[in-house]
Amino acid sequence: MPQHSAGYIRVNAVHSGDFVSMYNSQDKKISGKWQNQDIDYHSDDLLTFHGQSLYDYDSVEKQVNAFQQEVKTNLKIKRLKINSNTKRGNHFRDKNDCLTIMQSFDIDANPDLTPKEAHQMGNQLFNACRKYFKNNYNYDLNSGFVSTHIDRGQFKRQKRNGQMQVLKPHLHSHIVIPTNNSQGKSISPYMKKSNILELRDMSDQIVLKHGLKDFYLQKLANRLRPNPQLLDRKNVNNKSDIDIAIARFTAANRKIKYKDVLHDFKGTKEKRDALLKKDYGYQAKTVYTLDNNNGKNPINAHTVFTMKDFSTKKNHEACFYDVRDIGALAWQSQQQALNSLNVDLIDLKNTKNFAQTPHDYQMTLSKALLNNVPAHDVARDIEHQHLKEQSQKRQETKAHSEKLEPKQKVKKKAHYLQTILDIDASDNSFEFEVDQPLHYVSDDFEKRRHSIQQEYRKLMHNEHVDKEQLGLKDKVDYVQREDKPKENKSKVRDKPTKVRQQINQKIKEQQLQQDANLQKQRSKEQTNKKQRKHPRLK
């Protein structure tokens, strides 16, 4: 598997925590539509805060303010610790408040990637970083947030360096963490180059689980043989010298066997260099870059080379070129030498448009090496196989859906009416048997019966029923016959209206008595008040 997979990682330092939190919480960055998708994404979907003092139900503004306050308190705790340990308090200098880990994806290789899945991978990377710093350095990463940007939903133009450039869609996530934790401990000692490479490995593992694709074959070709676009950026003196060097190194490498490199890498490399020196006057030396502050301490070392027929400078000195300009042909490590010898047998031309998963990439390399076939032919076969499998799955799902009969959905209300009425939708009759006459059914019973029949027909045809229009509040109570003695039934039949009239008269009399008592009490209270104000009236 190559070092950099479909998700690329870059780490930047941010001076102001307030700025980075406000920038990543903008609506235009984390809300809207992405490319051709019809889904509207909101800030709640693509912005997630992590921290002890944060709550999920808080608004975005509250969470941003809480994160900003947490960054400031962490800096204060660090200042107090340093001031207590030193005699003077001027030794502390705040350079950066936060660090941003940007996780970006190649949208050309993964056109179906959704922002929600990208945001999920960003949260997984944050949790992986938290475990990494805790297990290796006992550093507690208390807070942070993940913001997935979708502001480049389409191709748009923008001025850069005074020229109009077309910006491609760029789906990426910002993972922002403070440089100091709640204990006032700084994370900067644990964010060296080796740590950043380990963060990239963690991101690669996350991307592998999600099965994203990348242009692995083209990247492999660029590593083995130099990319002309990169040479343009480096301002190389003469490209023809590098083309000549590539041809000579490939011819010398083919003379050496794979077994010799595997058993004794240093000895075989010295033999190869001796052949180049004898035939073409090959020379190599190490160059050190000095520190800008001191001008003496070397920082980085890199190897440069030249040959006797290379172009010269104005002062008649030979032009030296960086070994990295010729790719893996220089054999800087044993793994690089073995890869160059293996892939030299494979034709990597016309592999720009093949985006593959890591599993497919390994399959193409293994088949091309075993069968001695160009890589683009194997990649094309794998791509056709994937398309066939997808089409077969679609056909199977269609056939399965056609076999299934649609279930007859009977609504509860329709079933309830059917059991009560026990009639068909086409039948106009409405009959039921009741032994006793329903004295409380008014004259508009026919209207209610008609409305119930309409409702029943609409429910049988799965039509929408508006309860308010049909007047469903008027319900018909169906009396079930109970086994009671005949005497009680006769009492109920004997003029029930007279009993009701007597009860109503009693209720009216009680109300009149209550009103009269209330008036007497009020009159007494009024007379008492007057006597208190004017005692002579007694």
N, C-alpha and C positions, 0 to 999 in steps of 0.2 A: 504494500500500500504506500502511496506517496506521502510525503510529510504534510503537505497542505491539501486538504480535501475541499469539498464544496463550500465549507464555511471558513472564512478567513478572519483572523483575529489581529487587532491592532490596539495598542495601549497608549493613551495620551494623558498628560497631566493637565489639570484645570486649576487656574489660580483662584477663582471665585466659586464657592458652593452655591451662592444665591443665583448667579447667572446660569450655571449648568442645570439647576433644578427648574428654573423658569423657562429656559430654552426647550428642554425636553418635555415640558408639560403643555406646550402650545397646542391649540385645537387643530391647526392646519397640519401639524406634524403627525398626530396620533388619532385623527378622526377623518372620516370621509370614505371614499371608494378607492380600491386598488386595481389599476389596469382595467381589464374587461369584466371583473366580477361585479355582480349586482348587490353584494352585501354592503351595508353601511356599517362601518366600524366606529365605535365610540371610544372615549378616553378610558372607560372602565375595562375595555377589552385589551387594550394595548399599553396600559400603564399599570405597573404593579410595584408597590412599595413594600420593603422588608424592614422590620425593625421592632424593637420591644415596645416603644412608645406610640406605635401606630395602630389604627383600627381600620378594618376593611369597610365599615359602614360610613366612615368619614368622607367628606367631599374631597375633590382633588386639591382645592386650595388649602384645606386644613392639613392634608398629608404633606404638601409641599412646604408649608410653614413649619410643620413638625420636623421634617428632615433638615431644613435650614437651621433651626434652633439646635438640633442634635449635633450638627457639624460644629457650630460655634461653641457649644458647651464642651465638646471633646477637645477643641483647641485651648480653651481656658484651663482644663484639667492638665493638659500637657505643659502649659506655661507655669502653672503652680508647682508641678513636679520639678521642672528645670530650675526655677527660681529658688526652691527650697534646697536643692543640691549644690548650687553655685553661689558664690558671694555676691556677684553682680547679676542683675537681671537682663543685661543687654546681649547675652550670648544667644538668645533664641531669636530666630528669624523665620517667619512664616512665608513659604514660597508658594505652596499649592495646598488647596483645601480638599480636592477630590481627585480621583483617578477614573478615567472612562475606558472601559473595555468595549471596543466596538466589534460586533460580530456581524459580518456581511455575507451575502449569498449571491451567487451568480444566477441571475434571473434567466439568462439565455439557456443555461443547462437545465433549469428547473422552472419552466413557465407556469406550472400548476401549483407552485408553492404559495400557500396562503399566509397572510400576516399573522393569523392566530397560531399557526404551527411555528412560525419564526419566533413569536413571542414566547411560546412554550419552551423552545430550545434556549432562549435567553435566560429564562427562569431556572432551567436545569443547569446552565453554566454557572449562574450565581450560587446555587446550592452546592455545586461541585467545588467552586472556589472557597466557599465557607468551610467545607470539610478539609480541603487541601491545606489551608493555612492553619487550621486547628490541629490537624494530625501531625504536620511536619514542623511547625514553628510555635505551636501553642498560642496562636494569635486568634483572638475572638473578633470575627467580622460581624458586628452587631447590626448594622443598618446598611441600606442601599436601596436602589430602585432600578427597574428595567423598563425602558421605553422603546417601543418598536415604531420606526418612522415609515410612513407611506406617502410622504408629500410628493414624491416623484411617481405619480400614478401613470403618467404618460410621458412621451418624449417632449421635452420643452427646451427652449433656447435660453441661454444666459451668457452674459459677458464675463469673460475671464481673461485677464492680462490684456485688456483692450480689444479682444477678438470675440466674435460670436461663436459659441460652441454648443453642440447638442448634447444635453445630459440624458443618459439612458436611465430607465427605471432602476432604482437602487433600493432594494429591500434590506434593511439592516436594523440591528438593535443596539441601543446604548445601555451598558451595564455600569452604573455610576456607584462608586463606593468611596467613603471618606478616607482620607489619608491617616486619620487617627481614630482609634476606637474609644469606647466609653471609659477605658482605663488610662487614656492618655498615651497609649503605645502607638508608635508610627509603623506603617506598613511598607515604607520605602526601602528598608534593608532587605525585604523579602520579594522585591519586584525587580530583580536583576534580569539579564538576558536569558539565563538558564531557566528562571521561573516563568518567563513569558513563553518560552518554548514548551514548557510543561502545560501551561494554560491552553496553548494551541493543540496539544495532544488530547487534552480533555474535551475540547470543542470538536475535534475530529471524531472522537468516540461517540459523542452525542449525535453528530451528523450521520454517522454510520448506522445508528439504530433507527433513524428516520428514513434511511434509504435514499438520500439525495444523490444527484448525479453531478458529474464534473467532466471537463475535457482532459482526462488523465493522459491520454495518448499524446496529445499535442504538448502538454507540459513536459512529458518525458522527452519528446523530440527537442524541445527548447533547452532542456538541461544537457542533453548529450551534445547537441550542436548549437552554437550561439544563435540567438534571435537577431536578425538584422535591425529590428526596431530598437532593441536595447543598445546595439552598437551606435546607432544614430544619437541616442541620448548621451552616451559617454564621450562623444566628440573624439573618436579614434582618429589618429593621424592618417592612416592609410589602411583601408579595408582589404585591399589586395594582399597585404602581408598576412592578415589573419586567414584569408582563404587559402593561401599557400601553406600556412602552418597547419591548417585543418587537414589538408590532403597528405602532408608528410607524417603527421601524427597517426592518422588512420592506417597508413601503409606500415608504419613501424609497429603499431599495436597488433596488427593481424599476423605478424611474424611470431608473436609470443603465444604460448599455449595457455589454456584456461587453468590447467593443473598447476603450472608453475606459479601463477599469481595466487592460487589458493593456498599453496604450501609455504612459499617464500616470496612475500610481496616486495620487500625492500630490495632483495637481490635482483628480481626480475625488472623492477623499475630502474635500477642502476644500469642494467644491460640495455634496456630500451633507450635511456638517455645517452649511453655511450654510442649506440648506433646513430642517433640523431646528431651527436657532436662530430662523429667521424664523417658523415655524409654532408651535413648542412651547417656545421659550425654552431650547434645549439649551445646557448649559454643561459643559465638561470641564477637568480640571486634574490635574496629577501630584502624588502624595503620596509622600514619602520616609520610610522607616522608619530610625530612628537606632540607633546602636550602643549596647548596654546598658552597656558599660564606660565609654565616653567621654560619651555623650549628645549628641555633636556630629556625628560622622562618619556620613553617610548610607550605608546598605548596599543596600537594594532600593528600586526605584521602581515604582509602579503607578498606572494612570489610573483616576480616578473621575469620575462624571457625575451630572447632575441636570437636571430640567425644572421649568418654572414652576408646574405644577399638582400637583407631588409633595407628599407629606405632610411636615409639619414636626416638629421636635423640641420639647421643652418650652421651650427658650429662643427659639422662633420662628425657628430656623435651618433651612434646607432640608436634607433628607436626601440625602446623596451615596452612590451605589452603585458597586461595583466593575464595571469594564467586562467582566470575565470572567463575571459573573453572567448576561449576555445572550448568551453563546456567541460564535459567529463573526460575528454581525451587526454588531459594532462595527468590523470590518475593521482589525485591528492589523497585518496584513501583507498583501502582495499575493497570496500563495498562499491565505491565508484568505479574502480577498475573492472570488477566482476560484472557490474551492470552494463558498462560500455561494451565489454566483450560479448555478453549475451544479446544485447539489443542491436549490435552491429549486424547480426544475421537477419534481423527483421527489417522490412521496408516500412518506415513510419511516414511515408508521404501520403497525402490526401486523407489525413486523419483529423482535420480541423473541425469537422461538423459532427463528430461522434461523441455524444455525451453519455457516459456510462456510470453505473454504480461501481463501487470498489470490487464487488464480487465479479461483475462482468469484465472489469478491467483485468483482473487476475486470470480469468478464463481466456481472454483474448491473447494475453502474453504467453500463457502456457501452451495453448494450441498452436500459436504461430511459431514458437520455438521448437516444439516437437515435430511439427509437420513441415517446417521451413517454408511458411506461407506468409505473404504480406499481411500486416496487421489490419489494414482497412477491410480486406475480404472477410476476415473472421469477425470483425466488429459488425459488418453489414449482416452476416448470417445471424448473429445474436440479436440484432435489432429486429430482423424479420420474424425470428422465433417469438420474441416478446409481443409483437403485433398480432401474430396468429393466436397466441394464448389469450390475449385480451379480447379478440373477436369471438373466440370460442366461448369465453365466459359470458359475453353479452348475449350470444345466441341461446345459451343454456338458461340464462335468467328470463329471457323472453318466452321460451318454450314452457318454462315452469309457471310463469304468470298466466299464460294462455290456458294451461290445464286447470288451474284453480278456478272453480266456479264462484261467482260473486255471492257472498253471504247475504241472505235476506235479513236486513236490519229492521226488526219490528220495534217500534218505539213503545215505551212503557205506557204512555197515555193512550195510544191507539189500541194496545192490547187490553187495557183497562176498560175502554169504551166498548170494545168488541165483546168482552165477557159479559158486560152489563146488558147491552142491547141485543146481542146475539142475532144480528141481521147482516146482510150483505150491503156493500156500498151502493148497489143499484136499486135496492128495495126501498120504497117510499113509506112503507108501513112502520109504525112505531107502537108496538103493543107490549104490555106487561100485565101481569096478573097480581092484583093486591086484594086481599079479602076485605079489608076495611077501607072506607072512603077517606081520602086525604083532605081533611077540612082546611088545612093551611095552604093548599095549592090555590093560587089566585087565578083570575081569568086569563092572564098572559102566559099560561102554561104552554099554549101552542107556539108562542114565539120562542120560548126557551127550548122547546123540543126541536124546532127548526134550526136554531143555532148549534145545538149539540150534533144534529145530523150533518151540518156543514163542516163542523170541526172534525168529525169522524172521517168524512170523505177526504178532506185535505191531508189528514194524517196518514190515511191509507195510500195516497199518492205521493207521500214524502214531501208535501208542500209546507212552507213556513206558515205558522199560525200566530197571529198577533192576539195575545190574551186580552189586551185592553179593548180591542174592537169587538171581540166576540162576547164580552161580558161574562167571563167565566166565574165571577163572584157569585152569580145566581146559581146555586147548586140545588139539584133535586135529591132529596133524602128518600131513599127507598127503604120502606119499613119492612122489616122481617117479622114474620108472625111468631109470637112467643106462646108457649103453652101456659095459659092463665085460665082461671075459673071464669065461667060465663057471667057471674054476677059483676065482676070487675069490668068486663067488656060492656055490659049493659049500662053501667054507670057512666062510662066514657061516652056512650052514644046519646044519653039523655041531655039534649040541649046544652052542649058545652059552652055556647055563647053567653048564656045567663050567668054561669059561674064566673066567666071572665069579666062581665060587666060589674058584678058585685065586687070583685077584687079591685077593679079600677076605681070604683066609688070609694072604697075604704082607703086606698092610697091617696086619693084627692083630699079626703077629710083629714087625714094625718098631716098632709102638707099645709092645709089651711090652719090647723091648730099650731103647727110649728111657726108659721109666719106671724100669727097673732101673739104668741109668746115672745118672739123676737121684738115685735113692736113695743110691748109692755116694758121689756127690759131696757130698751133704748130710751123710752120716756122717763123711766125712773132715773137713769144715769144723767139725763139732761137736767132734771130738777135738782139733783144732788149737787151738780156743778154750780148751778145758779145760787143755791143756798150758801155754798162755800165762799163765793165771791161777794155776795151781799148778805151778811148774817142778819140784818134787820128784818128781812122778809119772813123770818121764823115767827 
